[in-house]
């Protein structure tokens, strides 16, 4: 009985960890790119 409970607990934790890792949306990717370009421009000015 304990093995079944431990197995279900492990499966639940694994499922939760995989679903929490999501891909970035297109908007987030664009925002990151704009921030990178802004940082590079600031570095070039210095």
Phi and psi in degrees as GROMACS dihedral restraints (atoms count N, CA, C in turn):
[ dihedral_restraints ]
;  ai    aj    ak    al  type     phi  dphi    fc
    3     4     5     6     1   -65.7    20    10
    4     5     6     7     1   -36.1    20    10
    6     7     8     9     1   -63.5    20    10
    7     8     9    10     1   -37.3    20    10
    9    10    11    12     1   -66.0    20    10
   10    11    12    13     1   -43.5    20    10
   12    13    14    15     1   -65.5    20    10
   13    14    15    16     1   -44.7    20    10
   15    16    17    18     1   -63.2    20    10
   16    17    18    19     1   -38.9    20    10
   18    19    20    21     1   -63.9    20    10
   19    20    21    22     1   -44.4    20    10
   21    22    23    24     1   -66.5    20    10
   22    23    24    25     1   -37.7    20    10
   24    25    26    27     1   -64.3    20    10
   25    26    27    28     1   -44.6    20    10
   27    28    29    30     1   -63.6    20    10
   28    29    30    31     1   -42.2    20    10
   30    31    32    33     1   -63.0    20    10
   31    32    33    34     1   -40.8    20    10
   33    34    35    36     1   -64.9    20    10
   34    35    36    37     1   -44.0    20    10
   36    37    38    39     1   -64.5    20    10
   37    38    39    40     1   -43.2    20    10
   39    40    41    42     1   -63.2    20    10
   40    41    42    43     1   -42.5    20    10
   42    43    44    45     1   -63.7    20    10
   43    44    45    46     1   -43.0    20    10
   45    46    47    48     1   -65.0    20    10
   46    47    48    49     1   -37.7    20    10
   48    49    50    51     1   -71.4    20    10
   49    50    51    52     1   -35.2    20    10
   51    52    53    54     1   -74.3    20    10
   52    53    54    55     1   -33.7    20    10
   54    55    56    57     1   -77.9    20    10
   55    56    57    58     1   -20.7    20    10
   57    58    59    60     1   -78.4    20    10
   58    59    60    61     1   -18.6    20    10
   60    61    62    63     1   -88.5    20    10
   61    62    63    64     1    99.9    20    10
   63    64    65    66     1  -111.8    20    10
   64    65    66    67     1   159.5    20    10
   66    67    68    69     1   -78.6    20    10
   67    68    69    70     1   153.7    20    10
   69    70    71    72     1   -74.1    20    10
   70    71    72    73     1   145.9    20    10
   72    73    74    75     1   -78.1    20    10
   73    74    75    76     1   168.2    20    10
   75    76    77    78     1   -60.9    20    10
   76    77    78    79     1   -40.3    20    10
   78    79    80    81     1   -61.7    20    10
   79    80    81    82     1   -41.0    20    10
   81    82    83    84     1   -67.5    20    10
   82    83    84    85     1   -37.3    20    10
   84    85    86    87     1   -64.8    20    10
   85    86    87    88     1   -42.3    20    10
   87    88    89    90     1   -64.4    20    10
   88    89    90    91     1   -43.4    20    10
   90    91    92    93     1   -61.6    20    10
   91    92    93    94     1   -42.2    20    10
   93    94    95    96     1   -63.0    20    10
   94    95    96    97     1   -41.0    20    10
   96    97    98    99     1   -63.8    20    10
   97    98    99   100     1   -42.3    20    10
   99   100   101   102     1   -64.0    20    10
  100   101   102   103     1   -41.2    20    10
  102   103   104   105     1   -64.1    20    10
  103   104   105   106     1   -39.4    20    10
  105   106   107   108     1   -63.7    20    10
  106   107   108   109     1   -43.9    20    10
  108   109   110   111     1   -63.7    20    10
  109   110   111   112     1   -41.5    20    10
  111   112   113   114     1   -61.2    20    10
  112   113   114   115     1   -42.0    20    10
  114   115   116   117     1   -64.3    20    10
  115   116   117   118     1   -40.4    20    10
  117   118   119   120     1   -66.1    20    10
  118   119   120   121     1   -37.3    20    10
  120   121   122   123     1   -65.4    20    10
  121   122   123   124     1   -42.6    20    10
  123   124   125   126     1   -61.7    20    10
  124   125   126   127     1   -41.3    20    10
  126   127   128   129     1   -65.0    20    10
  127   128   129   130     1   -38.0    20    10
  129   130   131   132     1   -68.3    20    10
  130   131   132   133     1   -34.9    20    10
  132   133   134   135     1   -68.5    20    10
  133   134   135   136     1   -36.7    20    10
